[in-house]
């Protein structure tokens, strides 16, 4: 018996806790108003991120690549008391959408939106970050990874999105995947959810 990735994703989404009405409307606006709506994590991966944050209970989360905000909203909903997300993106228009829906969902006070060059923003942040979600410009993934790893908490986790897109010829992601696999400082697992999410932590 065999099935496609698309069928697996549809089945997984149908058997996962559904998105809220606010997030469904965010998805509709993203589809209607942006040129690349597929950049949004969507309901299935959003639920996955929320679940991971609920398990990890991070106090400080770093997000590189916000787009219209689905991922940061879902993660913010699961933060423990006092938890905060620093959410970095270069696009003020999509960040404005993210901020508006975060306010409507009641989590805007947990998200510190930073608009501008993420590397410049990172220079102003000390960490340590308990959780890092990388979902930005794919050719820069290795540089993002090397910039955040020194600021990762000892038991912190890096999540890198879209890591299965190497199979579709994404050279930046392919380079990143090989870079992480060769890094003896860390261990990783690539989870085949949507376009793939790689979980990375320092070796015990």
C-alpha positions as CSV (number, residue, x, y, z in Angstrom):
1,X,0.0,0.0,0.0
2,X,1.3,3.4,-0.9
3,X,0.2,7.0,-0.7
4,X,1.5,10.4,-1.7
5,X,2.9,13.2,0.5
6,X,-0.2,15.2,-0.4
7,X,-2.5,12.5,0.8
8,X,-0.5,12.1,4.0
9,X,-0.6,15.8,4.7
10,X,-4.4,15.9,4.0
11,X,-5.0,12.9,6.3
12,X,-2.7,14.3,9.0
13,X,-4.5,17.7,8.9
14,X,-7.9,16.1,9.1
15,X,-6.8,14.2,12.2
16,X,-5.2,17.1,14.0
17,X,-6.8,19.8,16.2
18,X,-8.1,22.4,13.7
19,X,-7.0,26.0,13.5
20,X,-9.0,28.7,15.2
21,X,-11.4,31.0,13.3
22,X,-8.9,33.8,13.5
23,X,-6.1,31.7,11.9
24,X,-8.5,30.4,9.2
25,X,-9.2,34.0,8.3
26,X,-5.5,34.8,8.4
27,X,-5.0,32.0,5.9
28,X,-7.8,33.4,3.6
29,X,-6.3,36.9,3.7
30,X,-2.8,35.5,3.0
31,X,-4.2,33.6,0.0
32,X,-5.9,36.6,-1.3
33,X,-3.4,39.4,-0.6
34,X,0.1,37.9,-1.0
35,X,2.1,36.7,-3.9
36,X,3.4,33.5,-2.2
37,X,0.7,32.2,0.2
38,X,2.4,28.8,0.3
39,X,5.1,30.5,2.5
40,X,2.6,30.3,5.4
41,X,3.1,27.3,7.7
42,X,-0.7,26.6,7.6
43,X,-2.8,24.6,10.0
44,X,-0.9,21.3,10.2
45,X,2.6,22.7,10.8
46,X,1.2,25.4,13.0
47,X,-0.4,22.8,15.2
48,X,3.0,21.0,15.2
49,X,4.8,24.1,16.3
50,X,2.3,24.9,19.0
51,X,2.6,21.3,20.4
52,X,6.4,21.5,20.4
53,X,6.3,24.8,22.3
54,X,3.8,23.4,24.8
55,X,6.2,20.5,25.5
56,X,9.4,22.6,25.5
57,X,8.0,25.5,27.5
58,X,10.6,28.0,26.2
59,X,11.0,31.4,27.9
60,X,12.7,33.0,24.8
61,X,11.9,32.1,21.2
62,X,13.5,33.5,18.1
63,X,11.7,33.4,14.8
64,X,13.6,34.2,11.6
65,X,10.9,34.8,8.9
66,X,7.5,35.8,10.0
67,X,5.5,36.3,6.8
68,X,1.9,36.8,7.8
69,X,2.4,35.4,11.2
70,X,0.7,32.0,11.5
71,X,3.8,30.3,13.0
72,X,4.5,33.0,15.6
73,X,0.8,33.2,16.7
74,X,0.6,29.4,17.1
75,X,3.8,29.3,19.1
76,X,2.8,32.3,21.2
77,X,-0.4,30.6,22.2
78,X,1.6,27.8,23.9
79,X,4.2,29.9,25.7
80,X,4.5,29.5,29.4
81,X,3.9,32.6,31.6
82,X,6.5,35.3,30.9
83,X,7.5,33.7,27.6
84,X,8.4,35.9,24.7
85,X,9.0,35.5,20.9
86,X,11.3,37.8,19.0
87,X,9.9,37.7,15.5
88,X,12.2,39.0,12.7
89,X,11.2,39.8,9.1
90,X,12.3,42.2,6.5
91,X,8.8,42.9,5.1
92,X,6.7,45.6,6.9
93,X,3.5,44.9,5.0
94,X,3.3,41.2,5.9
95,X,4.5,41.9,9.4
96,X,1.6,44.4,9.8
97,X,-0.8,41.6,8.9
98,X,0.9,39.3,11.4
99,X,0.6,41.9,14.1
100,X,-3.1,42.5,13.4
101,X,-4.0,38.9,13.7
102,X,-1.8,38.4,16.8
103,X,-3.8,41.1,18.4
104,X,-7.1,39.6,17.4
105,X,-5.9,36.2,18.7
106,X,-4.9,37.8,22.0
107,X,-1.1,37.0,21.9
108,X,0.4,40.3,20.5
109,X,1.9,41.1,24.0
110,X,4.0,37.9,23.7
111,X,5.5,38.7,20.3
112,X,8.2,41.4,19.8
113,X,8.1,42.1,16.1
114,X,11.4,43.3,14.6
115,X,11.3,44.6,11.0
116,X,14.7,44.8,9.2
117,X,17.7,42.8,8.4
118,X,17.7,39.7,10.6
119,X,21.5,39.5,10.9
120,X,21.6,43.1,12.1
121,X,18.8,42.3,14.6
122,X,20.6,39.2,15.8
123,X,23.7,41.4,16.7
124,X,21.5,43.2,19.2
125,X,20.2,40.1,20.9
126,X,22.1,38.1,23.5
127,X,19.8,35.1,24.0
128,X,20.1,32.5,25.2
129,X,17.2,31.2,23.0
130,X,15.4,28.2,24.2
131,X,13.8,27.7,20.7
132,X,14.7,29.1,17.3
133,X,12.5,28.7,14.2
134,X,14.2,29.4,10.9
135,X,11.9,30.0,8.0
136,X,13.5,32.8,6.0
137,X,15.5,33.3,2.8
138,X,16.7,29.7,2.0
139,X,20.2,30.6,0.6
140,X,21.0,32.2,4.0
141,X,20.0,29.2,6.1
142,X,23.6,28.2,6.9
143,X,24.5,31.7,7.9
144,X,21.4,32.0,10.1
145,X,22.2,28.7,11.7
146,X,25.8,29.7,12.4
147,X,24.6,33.0,13.8
148,X,22.0,31.5,16.2
149,X,23.9,28.4,17.4
150,X,26.2,30.3,19.7
151,X,23.2,32.0,21.3
152,X,21.2,28.8,21.7
153,X,20.5,27.7,25.3
154,X,22.3,24.6,26.4
155,X,19.1,22.6,26.0
156,X,17.8,24.7,23.2
157,X,16.3,23.5,19.9
158,X,16.6,24.9,16.4
159,X,13.7,24.2,14.0
160,X,14.5,24.7,10.3
161,X,11.6,24.8,8.0
162,X,11.2,23.5,4.4
163,X,14.1,21.1,4.6
164,X,12.5,18.5,2.3
165,X,12.6,21.1,-0.5
166,X,16.1,19.9,-1.2
167,X,14.4,17.0,-3.0
168,X,12.8,19.6,-5.4
169,X,16.2,21.1,-6.2
170,X,16.4,23.9,-3.6
171,X,20.2,24.3,-3.5
172,X,20.2,26.5,-0.4
173,X,18.3,24.0,1.6
174,X,20.4,21.1,0.2
175,X,23.6,22.9,1.3
176,X,22.1,23.6,4.7
177,X,21.0,20.0,5.2
178,X,24.5,18.7,4.4
179,X,26.1,21.4,6.7
180,X,24.0,20.3,9.7
181,X,24.6,16.6,9.0
182,X,28.4,17.3,9.0
183,X,28.3,19.4,12.2
184,X,29.6,17.3,15.0
185,X,28.4,19.8,17.6
186,X,24.7,18.8,17.0
187,X,22.3,16.0,16.3
188,X,19.2,16.4,14.2
189,X,16.1,14.7,12.9
190,X,14.2,15.7,9.7
191,X,10.4,15.3,10.2
192,X,8.5,14.9,7.0
193,X,5.6,17.3,7.8
194,X,4.6,19.5,4.8
195,X,8.0,20.6,3.3
196,X,9.9,19.1,6.2
197,X,11.0,20.5,9.5
198,X,14.5,19.6,10.9
199,X,14.9,19.6,14.7
200,X,18.5,20.3,15.8
201,X,20.1,20.3,19.3
202,X,23.5,20.3,20.7
203,X,24.9,16.8,21.3
204,X,24.5,15.8,25.0
